[in-house]
Amino acid sequence: MRIAVLGSTGSIGRQSLDVIERFPRRFEVVALAAGNNTALLSRQVARHQPQYVWAESSSAALDDSIAATRAQRLPVDEIAVADDVDLVLVATAGAAGLLPTLGALAAGKPVAIANKEVLVMAGHLVRRALAGRADLLRPVDSEHSAIWQCLWGEASHEIRRIILTASGGAFRDLDPAALAAVTPTQALNHPTWTMGKKITVDSASLMNKGMETIEAMWLFDVPMDRVEVVLHRESIVHSLVEFSDGSVKAQLGYPDMRLPIECALAYPDRMPEPSVAPLDLASIGTLHFGSPDIDRFPCLRLAMEAGRTGGTMPAVMAAADEVAVDAFLTGKIGFTAIPSIIEAVMLRHTAIADPELDAVIGADRWARSAAGDSIQVTV
């Protein structure tokens, strides 16, 4: 299978390349795309020798690698529909993954999606692009991969509840009064996963989990009122599905992104040997579950409200969050200002129902500007 890895220098992109390299007879890298980490991208190009390369910026090292491998520079939306690409792995962050995802699906290509914002911003457009071919969209998020695996062989109309598990993030045990003073360094210390900066902060605020409820709604075609969140600090149960007869399926395993990546790339098969350690429940002993504190982590509430409202509201929420998180990481605002800014922007927005792509992109741009204005007022 010939794979295009969009976002190859990020955490998921790097781990995906490791998986692909482990199974050279089965997978081949034909395209790499990244943002501004040209040093790493140049090394990836030299190692994997793709046919196509794209980067948001350039460098002498990248130019040399592209010349040495005779790769062709091609924008990501063109890579996604290239004839010699069999599967597109979308691991880019933010709105950058939207056009290549829609393009690949419209061309009938499978998409392994690790980009939250695509489904949050434009889940209805993704469903439309699928045109009834739900098997083309393969989730890479550990929670959504778990749900997806639980649904193999099941009828979607028999789903009663989808239950997403959440570790609780970096501040799950912190006194609520101390949240206003936390630093970016503290927020980036996730108790379970090693991820990019933005998603790690979103995990600390539970915005990440809120976005995942919207993703689940679109991935599995269920209403928001049938998607729930439960805290599970060990991150062993990755998510659960309850069916109409009361039966519950869950997918368990040690937290390791290689397994959901492999599931997405190999579907409908499974890999012939494990990449992760065998699960030893006896040594784990006890698993803990609890309800999330919406008052303590208002970002979860805001995301679920945006999902229920629908239309352009999720795009506005996601864009405002991206701007607010960046402001927190650069020291412009405190951690507890993140939900305040998001809510202020959402309150100013009148959602457009069933928007076309231009309206989604317009709402995204407006929200970024509005969030910037709110930050200026805050500081």
N, C-alpha and C positions, 0 to 999 in steps of 0.2 A: 504494500500500500504506500502510495506516494503522498507525503504529508507536508502541508504548509503550516509552519509554526509562527503565528502572529503574536508578538510580545515575547520573543525568544529569550530576552535578557532578564525578564522578571522571574520571580520565584517559581511559578507554575511552568513557565517556558523552559527554564533550566532543568527542572525535574522531568519535564516531558522529553527533552532531548536525551536525558539519561535513560529513560525507558526505551525510547526508539533505538538508542545505541546498543541496548542490551539484547535486542531482537533484530539483528541486521538482516536476517533472511525474510523477515515479515514486514518491516517498516523501513522507509527511506525518506530522508529529509530532502524536499525539492525546493523549499522556499523558507527564508528567514526574514522576519521583519521586527524592528524594534524602534525605540524612541531615540534617546540621546546617549545611551551607553555604547558608544561606538568602539571603545576599547574591547569590551567583551564580545560585541557582535563581530568584530574583525577576527577574533580567535574562533568564534563559532563557525564563521564562513570558511576559514582555513581548515577546520576540523571536519565539517560535514559536507563541504563543497556543493552547496545548493545551486540550482539553476537560476533562481530569482532571489533578489535581496532588496530590502527597502529599509531606510532609516530616516528619522526626522531631521537628523543633522549628519555631518560628514567629518571625516578626519583622514589624514594621510595613511594611517594604518588600515582603515577600512577600505580606502581606495586601492591600496596595494593588495589586500586580500581579494577584493572583487576582481581586480585585473588578473591576479595569479590563478584564480579558479575559473575565469571567463564567465562569471555569473552576470546576469542581466539585471539592471535596476528596474524595478517595476512597482508602481504604487500598490498598496494593500488591496484596494478594491478590484484591481486587475489581477493580482495574484489569486484572489479568492475564486475567480471564475476561469482561471487558466485551464486549458484542456488536460495538461499533464499533472494536475493536482487532483488527487482522489478524495482527500479529506482535509478540511481546514480546522486547525485548532486555534481558537480565538482566546488568547490569554492577555490581550491588551487591556489597559485600564481605561475606564471612562467611555465617553461617547465615540472614541476612535474605533471601537469594534463594531459599531452599528452598521455602517455601509457594507463592509466585507461579509458580515453575517447574513444580511438580507440578500446580498448578491449571490453568495454561495448557495443558500437555500433555494433561491429562485432558479439557479442553474441545476438543481437536483443533487447538489453535493452534500454529503454528511458534514455536520459541524459539531465538533467537540467544544462546548462553550464553557469557558472559565471566567467570563466577563459578566459581572452582575448587572452593570448599568444598561446593557443592551436590552435585557428582559424587563428591567425596571422602567426604563424610558419608553420602550416601544414593544412591549410584549404582544400587543394586539397585532402589530405589523409583522412580528415574527410568526405568530400563528397563521396569519394570512399567507405569508411566504411559504409556509409548510404545505399549504393546500391539501391537508389531510394526510400528509406523509410524516407522521409524528416521529417515526424511527430515524429521520434525518438529524434530529436534534438530540445530542448526547451530552448530558450534564457532567461536568468535571468537579464541581464543588462536592466535598465529601458528603454533605447532608443530602443534596439532591441526587447524587449518585446512589446513595443508600435507598432513597425513596424509589428511584428508577429501578434498581435491582429488585426491590420488594414487589414492584408492579409487573415484572416480567411474567407473562402467562396469566395475568389478571385482567378483568374487565374494568374499564375506568368508571363505569356507572355504579360499580359496587364499592367505590371508595366512600367511607363514612368520614374519616378524619385523616389528615396528614399531620404528624407530630414531629416538628423540627427540634433537635436538641441543640443546646447552647452551652458552651463551657462557662460563660459568664464574664470572660475577658479579664484584663489585667486588674480591674478594680472590684472584682466580685466580693472580696472580703474587706474592702476598705470602708471605714466609717463615712456615711454620706456627707457629713460636714466637712470632710477633708477633700472632697472631689474638686472644689473650686481652686485648690492650690496645687493640684497634681501637675507634673511636668511632662513634656513630650517623651523624655527618656523613660519615665515610669509607664506611660501609656503604651510604649513600644515593647514592653516586657510581657509578651503574651504567655500564659501559663502552659499552653499546650503546643501551639503551632508556630512555625517560623514563616512569616509572610512579609509582604511589602508593607511600607509605612502606612499608607492610607487605609488599607483593609485592617491593619492591626489596631489603629485608632478607632475605626468603625466597630471593631469587635469589643473594644473597651467601653464604648458608648451603647452597645447593642444595636446600633444602626445597621451593622452588617446582618444581624439576625432579622431585623425588620425588612431589609431589602430581600432577604431570602424567602420571606413569606410571600412577597410579590412574585419573585421568581417561581416559587412552587405553584402559585395560582396559574401562571401562564404555561409552565412546563407540563403540568399534569391536568390542566383544564378543569380546575375546581374553584369554587367561589372562596373568597377570603374567609368567610365565617366557618369554613371547614379546615382551616390551617391554624395550628396552634404551636406554641413554643414552650418547651420545658427545659429548665436548667439541669445540666448533667456535667459535673466538674471533671469527671474522669475521661470524657470524650471517647468512650469505648462503644457505646450505642450511638451510631451516627445519625439515625432517624428511624421513625416508625410509621407504619400505615395501618389504620384500623378499617376493617371491611364491614359490609352491611350485616353480616351474621355475628359480629362481635369479635371475630378473629383478628389478631394483631401480628403483623410481620415486622421484624426489625433486622437491620444489618449491623453487625458488630465487627470490631477489629481494632487493633492499635492505631492511633492517629498517624497515618502515613499517606501522603498524597499519591504515592506511586500506584496504589490499588485503584482509586477512581480514574486515574489517567489511563491505566491499562484497560479498564472496563470500557472506557469511551473509545479507545483506539481499536480494540479487538472485537467489539460487539458485531454480531450476536454470539461470538465465541468467548471463552475464557482462556487466559494464558495457561500454557501447559505446566508451569511450575510457579510457586509463590515467590514474590519479591519481598514479602513482609514476614515478620516472625509469626509463628503459629500462636493463636490466641490461647492464653492460659488463664481461664477464669478462676481457677482455684488459687492461683498466686495473687490475683487481684483482690479476691475475697469479697469486697463490698462495693456496690455501685450506689451513687446518691442521685436523687432527683428532687426538683423543687420548682416552684412557680417564680417567674421573673417579677421583679419589683418595678412596675411601670412608673411609679412616682420617682423612683431613684434614677431610672434610665428612660427619660421621656422620648429618646430617639426611637425606641421600639414602637411606642404609641404613635408617633408622627408618621413613621413609615407605613404602619398598618392602616392608619387613617388615609394616607395618600393612596394606598392600594384599593381601599373601599371606594374612594371618590372616583378614581380612575381618570381616564382622559389624559390631559397633560400634567395633572398634579404629580404623579410619580416622577416625571422628568424634572419638574421644578424642584421637588424635594431632593432628588439625587444631585442635581447641579448645585443647589445651595449647600448641601452637605460637603461636596467636594471643595468648594471655596472656603467653607468654615473650617474644615479639617486642615487645609493648607495654612490658613491663618493661625490655627493653633500650633501647628508644627513649626512655624516660623516665629512664634512668640508674640504674635499680635493680639491674641485673645486667650482667655482661659478655657479650660476643658468644659466647664458648665455653660459657657457662652455658645457652644456649638448648637445645642438644641434650640436655644433662644433665637439665634439667627435663622435657623431653618424654619421655625414656626412663624417668625415675622414675615419671611418671604412667602410661605404658603398662605398666610392670611391675606396677603395682598393680591393673590392670584385667583382669577376666575377660571376654573378648568374648562377646557374645550373637550367635548365628548368625541370619542372615536376620531382622533386627529390623524391627518396625513403626515408624512415624513417632514414636510416643510414646517408644519405647525409644531411638531415635537422639537425640531432643531431650534425653532424660534423661541419656544418656551424655555429650552435649555439656556439659550443666550440671555434671555431676559432675566432668568433666575440668577445667573452668575453676576450680572450687573447689579441686580437688587441685593444680592448677598454682600457684594462689595460695598454697596452704600450702607448696609446695616453694620458692617464691620467698622467703617469709618466713624459712624455714630458711636459705636461701642468704645472705640479707642479714644 
